[in-house]
Amino acid sequence: MSGGFSVKANRFPILILGIGLIVMIAVFTGITPWRTDFWQGLISFAALLFAAAICYQSVYVVSKVTRKEETVAGFLAVVVLRSLYALAVIFHIVFFWMSVGVSLYAYILIHLITLAIWAMGTSILLWFNGYVRRQEEHTEALTRLVKQMQLSLRAMKQQLETKKEAEYGQLKAELQQLSEKVRFSDPLSSLSMKVLEDNLLWQMEALEQCVQLLIKNEADIGNVELSRKLIADITNDLSKRNSQLVALK
């Protein structure tokens, strides 16, 4: 049922565009024979057809964007600009062609200027959207370490919550201390820290595997000691990373 509804929803914009094209052709076919300025009418039809096409393409792209809400919000400015261009084309047709009846040269110039302004505005907006997206991706890459470590530590602490044995007490305390150290670490890293941070993430994966083995085999005390050693190594490397970041800044 939902699949059929989705197909109908996807066909609706195409149906609207088709109806719009039929109406435009009918209107211009009816108007042109009564006027002597055939070329102005042809230019008007072409401009209106182009405006309808770019507006439809904008709506189609926005409906397909699912990556991030910010992406949709950024593209909405382009949609608004295209809609303004379409309104400008309609105004030119009604005022300059049908009402004032400007010369062919002036009419072509008006449409070319409007098209150039729209193209420049669209180029600026697309460049700005791309710049913002690249900055977001860069920031996300630089904050990956702290976010990933916090998620991993939270999951490990939840897995060990049910363990009441004495040998797990020290392990849970050290995990909590590491969590606090991660929480107070600078989330914004530097590209020069990549090797050290990749090593930290690798150690975190190893620690997660040790904890999972502990949950499956409670009698394996050796994994407790290995986990504590990994926590100590991670703590030392995290301190080194934080010190180097302070020196860089």
matplotlib code that plots the C-alpha trace (Angstrom):
import matplotlib.pyplot as plt

x = [0.0, 2.8, 4.7, 1.8, 1.3, 5.0, 4.8, 1.8, 3.6, 6.6, 4.3, 2.4, 5.1, 5.5, 1.8, 1.7, 4.6, 2.9, -0.4, 1.6, 3.3, 0.0, -1.5, 1.5, 1.4, -2.3, -2.0, 0.8, -0.9, -4.0, -2.2, 0.5, -1.8, -3.5, -0.1, 2.4, 5.4, 5.9, 9.5, 8.8, 6.2, 8.6, 11.2, 8.5, 7.6, 11.2, 11.9, 8.8, 9.6, 13.1, 11.8, 9.3, 12.0, 14.5, 11.7, 10.6, 14.2, 14.7, 11.6, 12.6, 16.1, 14.9, 12.4, 15.3, 17.7, 17.9, 21.4, 21.0, 18.4, 21.1, 21.6, 17.9, 17.9, 21.0, 19.4, 16.1, 17.8, 18.5, 14.9, 13.8, 16.1, 14.8, 11.2, 12.1, 13.5, 10.2, 8.2, 10.5, 9.9, 6.2, 6.4, 8.5, 5.9, 2.9, 4.4, 7.1, 5.6, 1.8, 1.4, 4.2, 5.2, 9.0, 11.1, 12.6, 16.1, 15.1, 13.0, 15.9, 18.2, 15.8, 15.6, 19.4, 20.1, 17.5, 19.1, 22.6, 21.6, 19.9, 23.0, 25.4, 23.2, 22.8, 26.6, 27.3, 24.7, 26.0, 29.6, 28.6, 26.6, 29.6, 31.9, 29.6, 29.3, 33.1, 33.6, 31.1, 32.8, 36.2, 35.0, 33.3, 36.6, 38.5, 36.0, 35.7, 38.1, 36.4, 32.9, 33.9, 35.7, 32.8, 30.4, 32.6, 33.2, 29.5, 28.7, 31.4, 30.3, 26.7, 27.9, 29.8, 27.0, 25.7, 29.1, 29.3, 32.4, 35.4, 37.8, 35.5, 35.4, 38.8, 38.2, 35.0, 36.6, 39.4, 36.9, 35.1, 38.4, 39.2, 35.7, 36.3, 39.6, 38.0, 35.2, 37.6, 39.8, 39.7, 37.2, 38.7, 41.8, 44.4, 45.4, 48.9, 47.4, 46.0, 48.5, 48.3, 44.5, 44.2, 46.3, 43.9, 40.9, 42.6, 43.3, 39.7, 38.5, 40.8, 39.5, 35.9, 36.8, 38.3, 35.2, 32.9, 35.0, 34.7, 30.9, 30.9, 33.5, 33.4, 36.1, 38.7, 40.4, 43.3, 41.1, 40.5, 44.2, 44.6, 41.7, 43.3, 46.6, 44.8, 43.1, 46.5, 47.9, 44.9, 45.2, 48.9, 48.4, 45.4, 47.5, 50.2, 47.6, 46.2, 49.7, 50.6, 47.3, 48.0, 51.5, 50.0, 47.5]
y = [0.0, 2.4, 1.4, 2.3, 5.6, 6.4, 5.8, 8.0, 10.7, 10.5, 10.8, 13.8, 16.5, 15.0, 15.2, 18.9, 19.7, 18.0, 19.9, 23.1, 22.5, 21.8, 24.9, 27.0, 25.6, 26.3, 29.9, 30.8, 29.1, 31.1, 34.5, 34.5, 34.6, 37.7, 39.5, 40.7, 40.2, 36.5, 36.4, 38.0, 35.4, 32.6, 34.1, 34.3, 30.7, 29.5, 31.5, 30.3, 26.7, 27.0, 28.5, 25.7, 23.1, 24.4, 24.9, 21.3, 20.1, 21.9, 20.3, 16.9, 17.2, 18.4, 15.5, 13.1, 14.6, 12.4, 12.7, 15.7, 18.3, 20.9, 19.8, 20.4, 23.8, 24.9, 23.9, 25.7, 29.0, 27.8, 26.8, 30.3, 32.0, 29.8, 30.6, 34.3, 33.9, 32.2, 35.1, 37.6, 35.8, 36.0, 39.7, 40.3, 38.5, 40.3, 43.8, 44.2, 42.0, 42.1, 45.5, 47.8, 45.9, 46.7, 46.1, 42.6, 43.8, 45.3, 42.2, 39.9, 42.1, 42.1, 38.3, 37.9, 40.3, 38.4, 35.1, 36.4, 37.7, 34.3, 32.4, 34.5, 34.2, 30.4, 30.0, 32.0, 30.0, 26.6, 27.6, 28.7, 25.5, 23.5, 25.5, 25.0, 21.2, 20.9, 22.7, 20.4, 17.3, 18.7, 19.4, 16.0, 14.4, 16.4, 15.5, 11.8, 10.5, 11.9, 11.0, 7.5, 7.0, 8.3, 5.9, 2.9, 3.6, 4.2, 0.8, -1.0, 0.5, -0.6, -4.2, -4.4, -2.9, -6.3, -7.6, -7.4, -9.6, -8.0, -8.5, -6.3, -3.4, -2.0, -2.5, -0.5, 2.2, 2.6, 2.7, 5.5, 7.4, 7.0, 8.3, 11.4, 12.0, 11.6, 14.0, 16.7, 16.2, 18.8, 17.4, 19.4, 17.7, 18.4, 16.6, 16.1, 13.9, 11.3, 8.5, 8.8, 9.0, 6.1, 4.1, 5.2, 4.0, 0.7, 0.3, 1.1, -1.6, -4.1, -3.0, -3.5, -7.0, -7.8, -6.6, -8.7, -11.8, -11.1, -11.0, -14.3, -16.1, -14.7, -17.2, -15.7, -13.4, -12.9, -10.7, -8.5, -7.8, -7.3, -4.8, -2.9, -2.8, -1.5, 1.2, 2.3, 2.5, 4.4, 6.8, 7.5, 8.0, 10.2, 12.3, 12.5, 13.6, 16.3, 17.7, 17.8, 19.6, 22.2, 22.8, 23.1, 25.7]
z = [0.0, 1.0, -2.2, -4.4, -2.6, -3.1, -6.8, -7.1, -5.1, -7.4, -10.5, -9.2, -9.9, -13.4, -13.9, -12.8, -15.1, -18.0, -17.4, -17.1, -20.5, -22.2, -20.7, -21.8, -25.4, -25.6, -24.3, -26.6, -29.6, -28.9, -28.3, -31.0, -34.1, -32.8, -32.4, -34.9, -32.6, -33.2, -32.2, -28.8, -28.3, -29.1, -26.7, -24.0, -24.5, -24.4, -21.3, -19.5, -20.5, -19.1, -15.9, -15.4, -16.1, -13.5, -10.9, -11.4, -11.2, -7.9, -6.4, -7.6, -6.1, -2.8, -2.6, -3.2, -0.7, 2.4, 3.7, 6.1, 6.9, 6.5, 2.9, 2.1, 4.0, 2.0, -1.3, -0.5, -1.2, -4.7, -5.1, -3.9, -6.4, -9.2, -8.2, -8.3, -11.8, -12.9, -11.4, -13.2, -16.5, -16.0, -15.2, -18.4, -20.5, -19.0, -18.7, -21.4, -24.1, -23.7, -22.1, -23.2, -26.4, -26.3, -29.4, -30.1, -29.3, -25.9, -25.1, -25.8, -23.7, -20.7, -20.7, -21.1, -18.2, -16.0, -17.0, -16.2, -12.8, -12.0, -13.2, -11.1, -8.0, -8.4, -8.9, -5.7, -3.7, -4.9, -4.1, -0.7, 0.0, -1.2, 1.1, 4.1, 3.4, 3.1, 6.4, 8.1, 6.8, 7.8, 11.3, 11.6, 10.6, 13.2, 16.0, 15.1, 17.8, 20.9, 19.6, 18.8, 22.1, 24.1, 22.2, 22.8, 26.4, 27.1, 25.4, 27.5, 30.8, 30.0, 29.2, 32.6, 34.7, 35.7, 36.7, 40.5, 41.0, 42.8, 39.9, 37.7, 40.2, 39.4, 35.7, 35.8, 37.9, 35.4, 32.5, 34.3, 34.8, 31.1, 30.2, 32.3, 30.6, 27.2, 28.2, 29.2, 26.1, 23.3, 20.8, 17.9, 16.6, 14.0, 10.8, 12.1, 14.9, 12.4, 13.0, 16.8, 16.7, 14.4, 16.9, 19.7, 17.8, 17.1, 20.8, 21.6, 19.2, 20.9, 24.3, 23.1, 21.9, 25.3, 27.1, 24.8, 25.5, 29.2, 28.9, 27.0, 29.3, 32.8, 34.0, 31.6, 34.2, 31.8, 29.7, 32.7, 33.0, 29.3, 29.3, 32.2, 30.3, 27.2, 29.3, 30.7, 27.2, 25.8, 28.8, 28.1, 24.4, 25.0, 27.4, 24.7, 22.1, 24.3, 25.1, 21.5, 20.6, 23.3, 21.8, 18.3, 19.4]

ax = plt.figure().add_subplot(projection="3d")
ax.plot(x, y, z, "-o")
ax.set_aspect("equal")
plt.show()
